Amino acid sequence: MATHRHWLLLLFLPWALLSRRGAQPPDALYPVVLLPGNTCSQLEARLTDAYEPPPESPQCGAGSNERGRWFRLWRNATAMDDPAVAPCLADQLRVVYDPAARDFRNEPGVETRVLGFGSTADFLADTEANKDLCMGRLVEALQQAGYRDGETLFGAPYDFRQAPAARGQPCRAFARFTRRLRALVERASRENGGRPVVIVSHSQGGYFALEFLNRSPLPWRRRYVKHYVMASTGAGGFLLPLRNLASVPRDALEAPDALVALPSPAVFGPGTPPLVVTRARNYTARDIPEFLAAIGVPPLGVTLYETRALPLQLGFRAPVVPTTCINGVGQPTMEQLVYWDGNFSETPQVVYGDGDGFLPVASIVALDTVIGGDPRQEYYKSIKLAGTSHAGVVSDAAALKRVVDEILWSPPI
């Protein structure tokens, strides 16, 4: 029988006052692997002779010294701030669907790689804001507790542009990430006396971690995973991708991560308010294919949603390892978009409800049913942090205290 503890916590004391454990000796620590949120992984790119700059931006990759060498693609703040170079960054960063391969790929002539796999050093935490968003504060807190990067603390950055796809659909990027993460978990355990690993994810990293666990053999999970701590991840997606796709419909062919994050009909089902309201008709989560068509997403984009993203959403399930989900609540969160005149190119009126600022509360509490309600899930805990934002779960002092305590704690399995 699953153990369920659903706590609504009002945490307010600073980290320094609440931290009582102090630094632990290395032989008392279970190794930790962190998966950061969206855009927090660093990417490098290399242009080959096959790369053709956009016709409107012939300067992209025009210099011979820019061919054949690796350069920082994400995050490249200089390029983002330079109007002459920004179109080059956008073109070289995007992924496109290849019908022949039935998979997403880079633009022809653009090769990419993820920096620093195995380490947390290359997480995007070079500014105070990025440190809050990209687990920089959590890394610091774990180091205070005695963890050392590359010894007991490891990072698993990934290509955030390419989300996992439904089973049976090719997804080379996720398959490669799965192989690397499995090897990293095994190495972390081996180098720490055979102790199993604590996997900790934030935001989009949770979807990668959950799919990784569910696609790993159950005996392997039981041998190598001590505890999974999933922060700021819901079971049903959120509304921001709907609004973004309405603004730029072609992104459906270039942003598989947006399709996967759309609200799931398994969570936003009958009895829940419509997600999009117009004078002519309303759209629920069941109507997302029709909504995508209405905003101008090409038919192929609708098909990609129905074949690659939707089955993945409907298959959201328990990882069958000891699991703690930690989410913020009590923040104004988008729960309905109103395009009263049916003009989806205009900025919609937004109706707000409860959540963490990104994830609606319906997506958050669904974890308790989907994961906690699975009889195979032997241990599950759900923690809601009152007044805590999506990023605040891994950056606010009191929330960090709670997350670190869960990492250091041993589930009774």
Buried (B, 14 or more C-beta within 10 A) or exposed (E): EBBEEBEEBEBEEEBEEBBEEEEBEBEEBBBBBBBBBBBBBBBBBBBEEEBEBBEEBEEBBEEEEBBEEEEBBBBBEEBEEEEEBBBBBBBBBBBEBEEEEBBBBBBEBBBBEBBBBBBBEBBBBBEEEBBBBBBBBBBBBBBBBBBEBEEBBBBBBBBBBBBBBBEEBBBEBBBBBBEBBBEBBBBBBEBBEEBBBBBBBBBBBBBBBBBBBBEBEEEEBEEBBBBBBBBBBBBBBBBBBBBBBBEBBEBBBBBBBBBBBBBBBBBBEEEBEBBBBBEEEBBBBEBBBEBBBBBBBBEEBBBBBBBBBBBBBEEBBBBBBBBBBBBBBBBEBBBBBBBEEEEBEEEBEBEEEBBBBBBBBBBBBBBBEBBBBBEEBBBBBBBBBEBBBBBBBBBBBBBBBBBBBBBBEEBEE
